[in-house]
Amino acid sequence: MEDRDLTSLLRSWKYDQHSNMRQITTTDGRAVIQVRLPLGIEQYEINGRPDGQRPRDHETYLAYLEERLRLHIITNGSDRGFEVNSRDVAELQSEGILFYYRYVLLYQLDRFDLVIRDTEHNLSLCDVLERYCPNQEERDSVLQYQPFIIRMHAAAQVKAMEKGQRIGDAGAVLREAISRIQALEPIDTPVFQLEMHRSVQHLQEMMPENLDDGLEEALSRAVQEEDYERAAVLRDRLQARNSRVDKER
């Protein structure tokens, strides 16, 4: 009988909350991310869906829906009449959560181009729902997170620029993202209101002209609000500023 006991595997990688992620290559050559949790290990595919599944023989469920839409347009001459049903919404929501889990991990691993890729997937997912889901409650259950997705997309672009992975105007990227968030159709949920406020605030703090202003206060506020992703960015900037000041003395 196959040995299903995970004890030796878990003992070989002790849980450490400060160092609980790693990238490995599988026996068949795939790159995956592993996360050590207190009671187990999670594994994320780096390419395709994070869980490695191929819904309806497509790379993602979003890709399957986009193919359905393409065929609908070919058959009918336009996208008129195309709808995303309740099952589609459930599948997209589940897939969006998987991509969210992965892009948060990728951000912590400084894989910013991959964060850009995954947030673009979730933004496209939101666009499909906004255009073709007739049920407002189902649609808004996903769209309420759009401010955070836009924020992470812009933050990753800026961080990629800082690391030389991309060339561009960080200020323009941030201003465009702030405008995009502020132009979103309001959704009457606490999640949307909170994410809209926090995302705009976070992007404003990333503006080049604000990098050295009020960093300590902003860091304290981020910790109090339990916005740990923003707190990590602010802490890095504070350390970089202090290091720069020390060298100038």
ROSE-713657 format. One record per residue: residue in three letters; x, y, z of N, C-alpha, C in turn. Coordinates in steps of 0.1 Angstrom, whole numbers, plus 5000, padded with zeros to 4 digits. Last residue first. Layout:
N
ALAXYZXYZXYZ...
END
This chain:
249
ARG526456115053527056185064528656185064GLU525655955033525856095029526456175041LYS525155715045526255725035526655865032ASP522855775060524155735067525355745057VAL520955815040521355925048522655895055ARG520755555029521255665021521755785029SER519655425051521055385046521655485038ASN517255555053518155565064519555525060ARG516155465029516355605031517355625042ALA515955195033516755245022517055395024GLN514155185054515555125056516455185045LEU511955285042512555355054513955315056ARG511455095023511755235019512455305030ASP510754875038511954865029512355005025ARG508454975051509654945059510954935050LEU506754995029507155115036508455095045VAL506454725023506954825013507554945020ALA505254635046506554575042507254675032ALA502854775047503854795058505254745053ARG501554665026501954805025503054835035GLU501154405037501854425024502354565022TYR499754455060501054415061501854425048ASP497654625074497954615060499354585058GLU496754665100497054535096497154515081GLU496554925108495454875100495654735095GLN498954935122497754945129496554895121VAL500654935099500754825109499454815117ALA500055175087499855045080499754925089ARG500855355107499455345103499155215096SER503555315107502855295119501355275116LEU504155405080504455265084503655225097ALA503455675082502755585073502955435076GLU505355765100503955775103503155675094GLU507755715086507455655099506055645102LEU507355865063507455725061507155655075GLY507056145057506156075066506255925065ASP508656135026507856215035506956135044ASP510055995007510756025020509956105030LEU508155964986508955844992509555875005ASN506756144973506256114986507156004993GLU507556154947507756274955507356254970PRO506855904937508255934939508456054948MET504255724954504655834944506055874947MET503455564974504455514965504955614955GLU501355684985502555684993503755634985GLN499455644966499855774968501155784976LEU499055364970499655414957500155554958HIS497855374995499055294993499755354981GLN495455514991496455565000497855504998VAL494155344973494555484968495655534978SER493855124990494655114977495055244972ARG492255215011493555165013494455165001HIS489855284997490555375005492055335007MET489155034984489355154976490155264984GLU488954865006490054844996490254964987LEU486754975019488054965026489154955016GLN484654954999485055085005486455075012PHE484654674995485054764984485454904990VAL483954575020485254535014485654635003PRO481454675025482554715033483854685027THR479654764995480054665005481254715013ASP478454884971478054904984478354784993ILE480655014947479954884952479654904967PRO480955244921480855214935480155084938GLU482955194893481555204897481455164912LEU486155364893485355244894483855274899ALA487655584895486655584884485755454885GLN489655524913488655634917487455634907ILE491155344899490455304911489255404914ARG492155514879491355394875490555344887SER493655694893492555744886491555624882ILE495655514903494755584912493455634905ALA496755434879496155334887495155404897GLU497855674870496855614862496055504870ARG499755724890498655824888497555754880LEU501455514886500755524899499555614897VAL502455564861501855434864500955444876ALA503755814865502555794855501755674858GLY505755744883504755834887503455824878ALA507355574867506655514879505455614883ASP507755524835507555634844506755584856GLY510155264826508955344825508855454835ILE511354944822511655084821510355154819ARG511954654842511154724832511554874833GLN513754564859513054464851512254524840GLY514954724877515554724864514854624855LYS513754754901514754654900515354634886GLU512054964896513054984905514154884904MET510254824878511054944873512254964882ALA509054654896509854594885510754704879LYS507754834912508854754918509654694907VAL505854924893506755014899507954944905GLN504454684889505054754878506154844883ALA503454634915504454544909505154604897ALA501654844918502854834927503854744921ALA499754784898500554904896501854894905HIS498754544908499254544894500154664893MET497854624933498954524932499554524918ARG495754794925496854844933498054754932ILE494054624911494654734904495854784912ILE493354464933493954404921494754514913PHE491954644950493254584954494054524943PRO489754714934490754814938492054754942GLN488354464931489054524920490054634924TYR486754344949488154334952488954404941GLN484154364939484454444951485954444954LEU483854174919484354314915484654394927VAL482753954932484153954927484654094925SER480254034939481053954949482453934945ASP479154154917479854244927480654164938ARG478053934904479154014898479954094908GLU476053854921477153764918478353844912GLU474554084921475054034934476253944931GLN473854114894474654214900475254164913ASN473753914867473453904881474354004889PRO474853904842473653984844473253994858CYS478053944830477353874841476153964844TYR479554084811478653974806477953904818ARG481154294820480554304807479354204805GLU482154204845481454344844480654354831LEU483353964838482153964847481454094845VAL485454054822484453964817483153964825ASP486854214841486254274829485254184823CYS487754024859486754124863486054184851LEU489553894842488453814848487353914852SER491354094838490654044827489353964831LEU492354104864491754214859490854184847ASN493553844866492353874875491654004870HIS495653874847494653774846493353804854GLU497054084858496354104845495353994843THR498053954880497054054883496354094870ASP499853784867498753724874497653824877ARG501753964855501053864847499753814854ILE502654094878501954174867501154074859VAL503953884890502753944897501954024887LEU505953844872504953734874503653784881ASP507454064876506854044863505753934863PHE508254024903507254134900506654114886ARG509153854925508953814911507853904905ASP509753884952510253984942510153934928LEU508353724969509553674964510253764953GLN506153874974507053864985508453804980TYR504953844950505353974954506353964965LEU504253574951505253614941505753754944LEU502253574970503553504973504653554963VAL500353724956500853774969502153704973TYR499853554935500553674932501053744945ARG498653324947499953314941500653444939TYR496253424957497153364966498553354960TYR495153514932495453604943496453544953PHE494753264919495753364914496153464924LEU492753164936494053094934495053184929ILE490753354932491353344945492653274944GLY490153314905490653444909491353434923GLU488953054907490253074900490853204904SER486653124921487553024927488953044920GLN485453294903485753344916486853254922LEU485053124881485953244880486353294893GLU483152944892484452904887485453014886ALA481053124898481653044908483052994904VAL480453214872480853304882481653234893ASP479652974859480753044855481353144865ARG477252934874478352834875479652904870SER475753154866476153144880477253044882ASN477053274834476053224843476553204857VAL477453534812478253444822477253404832GLU476353564778476153574793477053484801PHE475653724748476553634755476453664770GLY474053904736473453784740474353684748ARG476554034715475254054720474653914724ASP478954024703478953964716477553974722SER478353934668478754034678478653954692GLY477853724651478353854645478653954655ASN477353474659476253574659476653704654THR479653314655478353254652477253364650ILE481653474665481753424651480353374646ILE480753524691480853634681480953584667HIS480953264701479653324701479753444691LEU483753214699482853134691481453204690ARG484553404719485053414705484153334695LEU483253304742482953434737483353444722ARG484753064745483253064742482753194737GLU487253174750487053094737485553084734GLU486753294774487153374763486953304750LEU486253064789485153154787485453244775TYR488852944788487752874783486552964780ALA490353144802490653114788489453044781LEU489153114827488953244820489253224805TYR490052874834488652884831488353014824THR493152804817492452854828490952854824GLU493952634796494952674806494252724819HIS491452384789492052514787493052544798ASP489852154794491052144786491652274781ARG488152234814487652224801488752214790PRO490952344833489452334832488952334818ARG493552204844493152254831491652244828GLN495552264874494352204867494152274853GLY497552374889497852284879496752224871ASP496952574907496652434911497052334901PRO497452814893498352774904498152634909ARG497452764857496752784870497552744881GLY500552874843499252824842498452854855ASN503452854864502852884851501452814850ILE504052764890504352904886503752944873GLU501852594912502552604899502852744896TYR502352564946501752644936502552624923GLN501652384976502452394964501752464953GLU501852385011501152414999502152424988ILE502152165039502852235028501852265017GLY501352185075501452125062502252205052LEU500952335097500452195097500552125083PRO502052585094502252515106501852365106LEU503452565060502452615070502652535083ARG505552655035505452575047504552635057VAL505052655001504852735013504752635025GLN506652644969506152574981506152664993ILE506352684935506552754948505952664959VAL508052524907506852544916507352624929ALA508952434875509252524886507952544894ARG509352114862508552224864509052304876GLY510851874858511452004853510552124855ASP509951644869509751654855510151794850THR510551684896511251574889511151584874THR510652044901510051914902510851814894THR512452284917512152224904511752084906ILE511252534940511952414936511652374922GLN511352804962511052764948511852644945ARG509752864994510852824985510452794971MET508953005026508652985011509952945004ASN509353075052508452965049508152945035SER510653245074511253185062510453055058HIS509153315095509953425089510653375076GLN507953095105507153195100507853305092ASP508952775099509552905104508753015097TYR508852435102508052555100508752675107LYS511352225087510652285099509952415096TRP511451985067511352125065510552185077SER511551725077512651775069512651925066ARG509051695088510251705097511451755090LEU507451665065507251785074508451805083LEU508451415056508551535048508451665056SER507851245077509251265074509451395065THR504951265077505751305089507151335085LEU503051185059503851305056504851345067ASP502050875047502450955059503351065055ARG501350715028500750845027501150935039ASP502650465008502850535021502350675020GLU500550224992501350354991501450415005MET500849885000500050005000500950135000
END
